[in-house]
Amino acid sequence: MATLNNPAGAASSAREILPSTHELVPGAHLTLLHITDVHEAVDAVARVRTLLASRGTHLDAVLVTGDLLNLFHPLDDDPNQPYIPTDANVEAAWTRVLQDAIATDLAGTTVPVMWVPGNHDPTESWDQKAWLDGKGPANLHGVHGKPVRLAPGLVAVGLGGSVPANDTTGKPIWPGCPHRTDADFATALARDVTPHILSAASAGDQVVLLTHSGPAESATTVIDPDPTTDPEPYFRAHPPSAPILSGSVALRTAIRTQFGAPSLPLPANSPSDAAPAVPLLVHGHSHWARGVHRMKGTTVVNPGDTSSGRAAVVTMRWAPESRWKVVGGGRVVARLSRALEGTSK
């Protein structure tokens, strides 16, 4: 596969996974399914599969942004305190959700599946090489701190886990896991993600970024639910007195100063926001704050939790004057989510 604007001859370190038929020509496009926060609801994944099949939707990749299981990690600092799984056999539950329901049934073992862990996923999932390499179908790719090629000129990399959330008065709402502070998240971002984004840019590539927590000051991370209509038991039992801010300040800063800025040489007629280092960021975690937000040159997508029947199909298109960009994202996200919610009744 060829890369773009690579006068130094640098090669991206991302593994190649898509066939060479994905050529870079004007109008070339990718169709990406984004699911997140499944929380062991494999029936909801099946509804996604049924709906897409009924529409004849061809997928180029599936992006999964954490909370596949429903584990409750300790909120203290005792490493010996066990988490409480919904399923007594954690690995069996993980296999049932990620390998069987998503990588096999939904993706058909051929469509690439990229995933990062969330704060309700097993501790073992963070060490993806030790726990998961060689297990499951070959189309399954953990991208937590590891780049994988999506297409010519485009790679995926991710950072799992959540940051602490406060409400707008500063009151702590829930802790982060494993990032106890936003500074912890910033350290992980600088160590596990930013070097890959810089390497991609030097090789003429852009990046699709998968995170569990989204950026602060995005419509996709400000949670302001109505407890009388919210389907989530948590908010019915704990109605918030103020909006909840669940995003990462460090991630917001990175997008505004680096990830969302142009990273590649472009023709003179190109838009000023074309060819950002990260044209697309997909995340989950903030169930209620579903939607699409434009931050600098980056399109941020949070479809809401798939466990409640929500998902997103995002189309990316390539053109010489803009490189890879998201097209029609917000409309498709809303349309697919409404259709899925209708099938869950």
Number of C-alpha atoms within 10 A of each C-alpha: 13 13 18 20 17 17 9 9 12 15 15 24 15 19 14 16 15 19 10 12 8 15 14 22 11 12 12 13 21 20 16 20 23 27 30 31 32 28 21 23 18 19 16 24 23 16 19 25 17 15 15 18 12 9 8 9 13 13 17 20 20 23 25 29 31 29 26 30 26 22 21 15 19 14 13 8 8 8 9 7 11 10 15 14 17 14 14 9 9 18 14 11 20 19 16 17 23 23 23 19 22 24 26 21 15 23 22 14 18 16 20 24 28 25 29 29 31 32 27 22 26 23 14 14 19 21 12 17 12 10 12 16 13 10 11 16 16 17 20 25 23 24 25 26 23 18 27 25 20 25 25 21 24 24 24 30 28 29 27 29 24 31 26 21 23 18 19 13 11 11 11 13 14 15 18 20 20 18 19 15 16 19 14 14 26 18 13 16 19 13 12 18 20 17 13 23 26 18 17 26 26 21 22 26 30 32 28 25 27 30 28 29 30 29 26 18 16 21 21 30 28 23 21 17 20 13 16 9 9 13 13 13 10 11 17 15 9 9 15 17 10 15 14 24 26 29 28 25 18 18 20 20 15 18 21 14 11 19 28 26 22 23 21 20 16 17 9 8 9 15 12 13 14 22 29 26 28 29 29 26 27 27 33 32 29 24 21 22 22 25 21 21 19 16 20 18 23 27 21 25 28 33 30 27 24 29 22 19 27 30 32 29 26 22 18 19 18 21 16 16 16 21 24 30 21 18 15 11 20 21 14 16 24 18 13 20 23 14 15 22 16 10 13 13 6
